[in-house]
Amino acid sequence: MREKGELVEGMYTRVDHALLTSFVSDVLVKLGVPPGDASITAENLVKADLRGIESHGVARLKRYTDGIKNGVVNVNPQIKVVRQSPVTALLDGDSGLGQVVSHRAMSLAIEKAKGNYVGLVGVRNSNHFGIAGFYGLMALRQDLIGLVMTNTRPLVAHTFSRQKLVGTNPICVAVPTSGRGFVLDMATSVAPIGKLEVAKRIGKKVPIGWGIDTDGNLTDDPDKISKGSLLPLGGLGEMLGGHKGYGLGAVVDIFSGVLTGAQWSSGVGETQGPAPADVGHFFGAINVEAFMDLPEFKSRMDQLIAKLKGAELLPGAEEIYVAGEKSYYTEDVRRKAGVALDAKTMEMLKQLGADVGVPFQAGK
């Protein structure tokens, strides 16, 4: 029986999330990552799989281990505050794991928001940081509004261009409610590159409109899109708003790259090397008490969500969701039943474990 929010396509193996987290952490420790930093990175990757975001889960572990082995990811970064005010800070990540640098940055933004109602922290000289929602949820747990952005290597052909010069550049906005919270976690492209990677692993085509081949033609072949380009939200051209997705992606580059002193556009590199990626991030935490009492704000958010979910349904539709709701459903299922991993990811994890002497155990 299908659970709400659960992935059901293809052949998958269920893996206990706690065992998976320990495995990923142990692999990173074997490669020289301090235990605390390895734990943060592992929690980030497994959280993605728990929430149904396989594109950013443990399937990406090899990306990080390759970066460490190639010497472009620093396992012992000296993360520095470059400049600071009561409500802002700029951090240099010293080419550390993106999850480690970003956890430090959002923690600082939260600290500033608690003391001064708002905290804004930019980051330069970092790496791929996993799912943006991980950091938005950090703010949410403190009853703060979280804002997260990061630029990525160029993967998207902006409107009327055939050249990849914009990243998938995700945005997360997490807002407290009386329930679990509103969590928007989205790429500014039609789909993130990780979804192409998932499609290739399981031998599936992708929807027409995700990307174009090297000649600029729409295609459903993930290999051709990988060689060509993803498209911005709204798709090809302006008719359905592709220029708006392009604009959002550029805004993320401005906040994450231009403003922080990190690389941007074609300057952003690969986590695996050959040179440091110099990815930029931007984090915000807002204390709603600056505007109204927290209980009143949560009540107003609850009313907004009830209004949206209570709308008249389209024919054939069963339910209206708000941002983050399906991910919570999926996480509930996978915490009990196990994380769903495809065969190629399972094989990759077993090989990574064997390479460093950490046995892989599914546990389900």
C-alpha positions, 0 to 999 in steps of 0.5 A: 500500500502506498503511504502519503509522500512515500516513494514507490517507483523502482527497486529499492532496499530499506535501510535503517536511518540510524545505522545509515547515519552511523555508517556515513559518519564512520566513513568520513571519520576514517578519512580524517573528518573530526567526529562532530563534523562527520556527524553533522554531515551524515545527519544532513545527508540522511535527512535528505533521504528521510524527507524523500530528497534522494537527489541530495542524500547518501548517494552523494557521499562519494562526491564528498569522499572524492573531494577529500581524497583529492585534497580540495575539501579541507577536513580540518577547516579553520572557519573564520569570521571575516567581518561582523556586526550585531546582526550580520557576519561574513564567514570564510569556510576554508574549503571545509565540508559545506555541511560543517561550514553551513551549520556554523553559519546558521548557528551564528545567525540564530544566535544573533536573531535571539539577541537582536531579532535578526541574523544574516550570515554570508559564507564564502570558500565553502563546498556543496552543503546538502539540502537547504532545508536542513538549515531552515529546520535549525531555525524552525526548531528555535521558533525562528523564520529561517532563510537559506540560499546557496549557489552551485556550479553552473548547470542551468541555461538561462532564458534564451541562452544555450550556455550553462551559466546559472546554478540550480541555486536553491532557496529555503524558507522555513516558518514556525506554526503551531504544527511542524512548520511551513518549509519551502525547500526548492531549486530555482531550476525546474529540477535539481541535477540530483534528480537527473542522477537518480533517473540515470541510476534507475534507468528512467526518462525524465519529464519533457521540460526539465532540460535541453540537449546540446543543440537546445532541444527539449529532451526526456533523456537524462544523459542528454540533459546532463551534457546539455543544460537544465532549465530555470523554473518556468522552463524554456523561454518566457511564455510560462515564466522561465525568465522568473526562474532565471531571475530567482537563480541570479538573485541567489548568486547575488546574495550567495556569491557576489555579496559574500566574495565567493565565486558565482556563475561559471566561477563556482567549481566542483566539490570533487576538484580539481580546484577548490569550489569556493561555493557561497551561501547566505543564511538568515534567521528572523525572530517574529517577536520583533513584529508580534507575539509568537503565539499570535504569529503561529495562529495567523500562520495556522489560519493561512495554512487552513485557508490554503488546504481548505480550498475547493479541489480540482477534479481528481485531486485528493488533497492540497498540500503546503510546503514541507508537508509531503516531506514530513509524511515521507520522513514519518514512514522512513523512520519506521520502515527504513530509508529507500535506497536504489541498487547502485547507491547500495553498491556504491556505499558498500564499496566506499565502506570496503575502501576504508574498512567500515562494513555496510549494514542495511538493518532492515 
